[in-house]
């Protein structure tokens, strides 16, 4: 353990030595075969909170969870004195390094344990007219007197009333489901003045900012460089009664900078992958990302429509991995609806995340909101929330203003996800995502503009049930258990007239599904063609949920 700490302490010191105008490369390694880290000892690289979240979602520790081999990192730095370590991207077994001379990458490519290298940042190519965020800040609202009454109405929420009421979010807040116990990681471009603004006073007073991380410039503060993350954060964590109350005013937060607001390079997708892995390691539940990627300052990396197939770009693959760890990523759909591109970007295309389009205060789609691909079977965007004239905090004064962009519909939705999850803290991301989508007003007829439509979080809460009855063998039973092949499933609940039965493997993948009808009394499944191990049977309808472990021999 002493050797590990020494290596990474030295790597951290090299952060500050890097030149800001250096070239950067991603170095991918061949394996983790000789790493000193072990799947059997995850507390070396994952927090207990991360492990608890994984256990609730039946997620196993995998090799991709292991940090990169410190010996490989040291070998890269020894190959040329020009190399400086920047960040680790462990899910892709890679690191980011800086070089002042690009020719020095050859010495690194020659190393036997280096698989590939990629030139991810040329600092001399910057911001060729690419609109990073595509948002318009509208005239600010005059400061008003603070309202101290929590009546969960227009007077309490102030300008934020409509964006919460559209989602029926006040119904959860009235029941004191406001994100308590849930952690939201905000991956963004920077959080200027988020540590001093009045709208965040309660957040800081309650010690609910658990940490910060800067993947763009490691070691530097996240409370500089850009105002975008500040406004995004205010729609969730803000608490200024009478002016703006966010959708998750009692959640905990990590603030992670992955985006360089002054340029657009493929390195930012690697930064995001590193940020998401960090969020996983500290135990985040919800990831909000009000970012998206289609075109870059170096056009060689521009994405095509074909690239956005749900699991190909670096950031999209990372978003799907994040979901597989028991987190629920929420992402803005993009602001390209009235441009030549028109469609969603990465990682909004990811199979397993919730991408969020933008509507106005009347529920009408915003012209800038990016569309889903009409040729895809995936419903994108998944849902919508207010992103036109959304109410948010200014980063530069204690005033509330309005902004346009799916950058705001995403966190408004993400905060409500955390509030819903706080009502059912043991539920898996699969069920959470499904309940949100099924509660939406266009669920029966989704399209490429609204997706499934506007969620109703009061209905989603009902769908998840008031209580989850875990391992209630007197209600939900399987015989025989353990079993090598045939199992008989029965349910002893007179109120469970209908519902769904699901069988998940230990990785949380859906294996079998069948409709339940009380008239059938029992269901028989044959498991002989499935691998041995533990499985999880779940019954669910609008009233209740039952779960049971099954051992396959």
Buried (B, 14 or more C-beta within 10 A) or exposed (E): EEEBEEBBEBBEEBBEEBEEEBBBBBBBBBEBEEBBBEEEEBEEBBBEBBBEBBEBBBBEBEEBBBBBBBEBBBBBBEBBEBBBBBBBBBBBBBBBBBBEEEEBBEBBEEBEBBEEBBBBBBBEBBEEEEEBBBBEBEEBBEBEEEBEEEEBEBEBBBBBBBBBBBBBBBBBBBEEBBBBEBBBBBBBBBBBBBBEBBBBEBBBEEEBBBBBBBBBBBEBBBBBBBBBBBBBBBBBBBBBBBBBBBBBBBBBBBBBBBBBBEBBBBBBBBBBBBBBBBBBBBBBBBBBBBBBBBBBBBEEBBBEBEBBBBBBBBBBBBBBBBBBBBBBBBBBBBBBBEBEBBBBBBBBBBEBBBBBBBBBBEBEBBEBBBBBBEEBEBBBBBBBBBBBBBBBBBBEEBBBBBBBBBBBBBBBBBBBBBBBBBBBEEBBBBBBBBBBBBBBBBBEEBBBBBBBBBBBBBBBBBBBBEEBBEEBEEBBBBEEBEBEEEBBBEBEBEEBEEBEBBBBBEEBEEBBEEEBEEEEEEBEBEBEEBEEEEBBBBBBBBBBBBBBBBBBE
